Amino acid sequence: MNVAIDASTADRSSNRTGRLVGLILTAVAVLSTACATATSGGQLSGAGTKSEGTVIRVVAAENFWGSIARQVGGTHVQVVSIITNPNTDPHSYEPTAGDAREIAGAQFVIENGIGYDPWVSQLLSADQTHPTVLNVGTVVGVADGGNPHLWYNPADVQEVIRRIVSDYQALDPADSTYFNEQETSFDTVALKRYHATIAAIKAQYSGTPVGASESIFAMLAPALGLNLVTPYAFLKAISEGTDVSAGDKEIIDNQIKNHLIEVYVYNSQNVTPDVQAQLAEVRAEHIPYATITETLAPASSTYQAWQTKQLLGIEAALAEARRRS
């Protein structure tokens, strides 16, 4: 998401960060005292000292990265995700005092970056504890203005997992082997059905023309071998809440009415009037459709269960389209 900040927005952001600075500093003082006196078995045994029972305190801005961080870290991490409500828009999220305290107490912070969660960097800039920070956009080389929905790109997810493990090992070198084992288990066991479903869709439906409501699916479609024909300007505009062009809407209307797409995929957490209109056309033309969401749904789900369920829905829609052709 490309975030344009005008003077009033910058002032509001600065004021909000300023209000949180005092809370952050207070939280740092309290947490530093606690860490200095805690024993092993899930806590730090002293400032800068690791023990056999070390548990790394992790804060993830969004729960999809938090889910992965928790599973890869196993018993040696304690993970808190800030955005967990499926109805929350991460792009415009307003951090709370509680969020500030969580970040102030973290040893490791995961932010998506790419302009998706700019409030994280605002809190970090006011935080004097200097935790290890993993910026997903930086890890995979996507700058502001690019597509921020990297958790929908399987290759990017793998790269982020590797970086999380590397950072865990740097923070807790005594448990380096454990983190390697967790990574292997997560990839070969937890993500097994996720990988298999992606491969099955690509093997059977590669090249199928599909439409979508927003840029989330632009990250996943290539991995599935699908030909996403919706104009990217439209996908980006819906994701960012900006105006869509009449020309793009006309192209999409033509694709639906003339069955130039076989399946339509939409984000059920962001159904704008334009998307509602397209859904109505899709249903009228009896084109199969599937849903995806921006964050874990339900919030208690794991990353892999959430993603696999959506992939199976897409696979079912593609199968239905094949039967109708």
Secondary structure by P-SEA (a helix, b strand, c coil): cbbbbcaaaaaaaaaaaaaaaaaaaaaaaaaaaaaaccccccccccccccccbbbbbbbbccaaaaaaaaaaacccbbbbbcccccccccccccccaaaaaaaaaccbbbbbcccccaaaaaaaaacccccccccccccccccccccccccccaaaaaaaaaaaaaaaaaacccaaaaaaaaaaaaaaccaaaaaaaaaaaaaccccccccccccccccccccccccccccaaaaaaaaacccccaaaaaaaaaaaaaccccbbbbccccccaaaaaaaaaaaaacccbbbbbcccccccccaaaaaaaaaaaaaaaaaaaaaac
